[in-house]
Amino acid sequence: MTMRIREMESGDATAVLAIYQAGLDTGQASFETTAPTWPAFDAGRLGAHRLVAVDDGGTVLGWAAVSPVSARAVYAGVVEHSVYVHPAARGRGVARALLDALIASTEAAGIWTIQSGVFPENAASLTLHERAGFRVVGVRERVGRHYGKWRDVVLLERRSPAIN
C-alpha cells in the first residue's frame, strides 16, 4: 500500500469523523463515545497540525491532530495529540507515518512537548508511542468513568530534542 501524508482539509470531515467514531467504538481509544460535529472538531484542534494519510485514490486512511493543553502562554509549546486509523488500514504503518509527520510539523513550529493519555489496555498505541520516542510519565488511576467503569490512563510525552 502506498500512502502520502497531507494537511487535513474541510473536505475530509466525513472520513475523519467516521474514522474517529470507529476508534471510539473499540472502547479503547478515548473516554469519548461519540465523535463530535465537524465544527466542534475544528474548533478544538490547532489548524496548523492536522494531518491525514491518504492512499493513491485519495481515500483517507487515518488522521492526526493536536490540541493546546492550556491557554496560558507558558504552555504554548505543549500540545496533546490524537492519532486514529481506519480499521481496514491498521497494522500497515499509517499511524507511525502520521505520528512522524506530526512530530516534524510541531517541532518546525517550536512545540517542545507532545503529550497523550492512553488506556493501559491499548497495547498497540503504547508500543507505537514508545517507538516514536514517547516516554511514560505516569499513570492517572481511576481518572474517569467509561461505560460505567473507572479507567486508568497512561500519560505519555515526547520532549523534542531539537528545541532547547
NORWO-V18790 format. One line per field, one symbol per residue. phi: phi as a letter, one per 20 degrees, with the letter a starting at -180 (. if undefined). psi: psi as a letter, one per 30 degrees, with the letter a starting at -180 (. if undefined). burial: b if it has 9 or more other ideal C-beta (glycine too) atoms within 8 Angstrom, else e. Layout:
# NORWO-V18790
phi=???
psi=???
burial=???
This chain:
# NORWO-V18790
phi=.dbcdbffcffegffffffgffffffmcdaffdcffffgfggfecfffccccdcegenffeabbbccfeaefgfdfeccdcccccggfdfndnfffffffffffffffenedcdcadcfffegffffgfgfenecferceelfaeclndfceceecbceffede
psi=kkllklkklfffeeeeeeeeeeeeffggelflfkklleeeeeffkkffhjllklafggkkfllkllkkflfkefgfgklklkkkkkefgkgggeeeeeeeeeeeeeefggkfkkllkkkffieeeeeeeefggllkeakjkhflkjhgkkklkkkkljkkffj.
burial=eebebeebeeebbebbbbbbbbbbeeeebeeeeebbebeebeeebbeebbbbbbbeeeebbbbbbbbbeeeeeebeebbbbbbbbbeebbeeebbbbbbbbbbebbbeeebebbbbbbbbebeebbebbeebebeeeebeeeeeebeeeebbbbbbbbebeebe
